[in-house]
């Protein structure tokens, strides 16, 4: 059970990181304009 919970947490973190990367990409675009 413990390992399963850990895996789920890692998945969420991965998703959060992807969201942040996407946001950063948009920010860079706005700065270039």
Secondary structure, DSSP 8 states (H G I E B T S, - for coil): -HHHHHHHHHHHHHHHHHHHHHHHHHHHHHHH-
